[in-house]
Amino acid sequence: MNSEINESEEFDPSTAMKIFKTTLLAAILVLSCTTLMAQGLTKELDNRQPTILVAALSKWIPLASTGNAEAQFNVGLMYKDGDGVPQDYAKAAEWYRKAAEQGYAEAQYYLGISYYYGEGVHQDDTEAAKWYRKAADQGYAPSEYALGHMFRDGRGVPQDSGEAVKWYRKAADHRLRHAQYSLGRMYMEGEGVSEDSTEAAKWFRRAANQRYAQAQFQLGVMYQLGQGVPQDFKAAVEWYQKAAEQEYPNAQYNLGLLYQLGEGVAQDYTESAKWYRKAADLRYAKAQFQLGVMYQLGQGVPQDFKTAVEWYQKAAAQGDSNAQYNLGLIYQLGEGVAQDYTESAKWYSEAAKPR
């Protein structure tokens, strides 16, 4: 049984922006209080009723039409989210562009996102990178982070890990937790910088202290393995627990494993099964397999071969070779299922396929 150590990072440029907004009315609609009062909207916004969005839009559009970049950006956001108007990505991009061409950093970033995903405009990585750079050059952290990913992956710009590190660092220094995590990975993997697990742990910790689940999980791994930090199973458990409580399945699985093995905590099969089940319910194949094992052996749960088969099947359907092998064995022995050599051979063959 092995802990889950690393995972690939899926880039979603829009995730960085989520740090800075809570609700459309409270944070995204960022017209200044002075402007709002001048337009007679402050009291309307305080009501926070959907009908107010329609009234607000009727006043913001004239303001945006006079060239107010902040209003143009906010009108774009309303079209993007369908707040008070029918959702229309093309109109959103149109309004972003008006504000972006005036140098409004948030609009430049969102226009970059529009090009990245092809929302309201033709998908174009080069245009996405261009607009990300304009906002990044103004010190706008989400764009610095997004531009770092573009350089890392060679999308819209030549692939350049060194440039990726430069932009990640800028965003990380602005306390953007996604960038702190990404910078940690670059140090861990030696991309664009010399491999340095101590430096990686430093950046993971900064992101983890901002409740970034991936970083909490990765810091737990480093304590478990003694990479960049002294080996400390108890500290590993603490960081896995933080990530697990945010429904992060990798951490839930590793926490289940540590309870099963009694590393950093007293051995507790019931607690182990609890965490495996949480990860399994999130369709995490390794946890589904391990929960099947616990039902098969009666560890932390009542022994139940039929339930073991059900969890093995879930994991096997996702390509888990261990679960496929155990299914082959169970069908061969007829435990929890009718003995079936044909079905047994099928699962053994699946498990034997090269990965």
CORGIFEN-V689677 format. One line per field, one symbol per residue. ss: DSSP state (~ for helix, > for strand, _ for the rest). psi: psi as a letter, one per 30 degrees, with the letter a starting at -180 (. if undefined). burial: b if it has 9 or more other ideal C-beta (glycine too) atoms within 8 Angstrom, else e. A space follows every 10 residues. Layout:
ss: ???
psi: ???
burial: ???
//
This chain:
ss: __________ __~~~~~~~~ ___~~~~~__ __~~~~~~__ _~~~~~~__~ ~~~~~~~~~~ ~~~~~___~~ ~~~~~~~~~~ ~_______~~ ~~~~~~~~~~ ____~~~~~~ ~~~~~~~___ ____~~~~~~ ~~~~~~____ ~~~~~~~~~~ ~~~_______ ~~~~~~~~~~ ~~~___~~~~ ~~~~~~~~~_ ______~~~~ ~~~~~~~~__ __~~~~~~~~ ~~~~~_____ __~~~~~~~~ ~~~~____~~ ~~~~~~~~~~ ~_______~~ ~~~~~~~~~~ ~___~~~~~~ ~~~~~~~___ ____~~~~~~ ~~~~~~~___ ~~~~~~~~~~ ~~~_______ ~~~~~~~~~~ ~~___
psi: kklkdlllkk kjffeeffef kdleefeeig kleeeeeegh feeeefehke feeeeeefee eeeeffgjee eeeeeeeeee fhjflkkjee eeeeeeeeee fggjeeeeee eeeeeefhjf lkkjeeeeee eeeeeefggj eeeeeeeeee eefhjflkkj eeeeeeeeee eefggjeeee eeeeeeeefh jflkkjfeee eeeeeeeefg hjeeeeeeee eeeefhjflk kjeeeeeeee eeeefghjee eeeeeeeeee fhjflkkjee eeeeeeeeee fghjeeeeee eeeeeefhjf lkkjeeeeee eeeeeefggj eeeeeeeeee eefhjflkkj eeeeeeeeee ffkk.
burial: eebbeeeeee eebeebbebe beebeebbbb beeebbbebe bbebbeeeee ebbbbbbebb bebbeeebbb bbbbbbbbbb ebeebeebbe bbbbbbbbbb ebbbbbbbbb bbbbbbebbb beebbebbbb bbbbbbebeb bbbbbbbbbb bbebbbbeeb bebbbbbbbb bbebbbbbbb bbbbbbbbeb bbbeebbebb bbbbbbbbeb bbbbbbbbbb bbbbebbbbe ebbebbbbbb bbbbebbbbb bbbbbbbbbb ebebbeebbe bbbbbbbbbb ebbbbbbbbb bbbbbbebbb beebbebbbb bbbbbbebeb bbbbbbbbbb bbebebbeeb eebbbbbbeb beeee
//
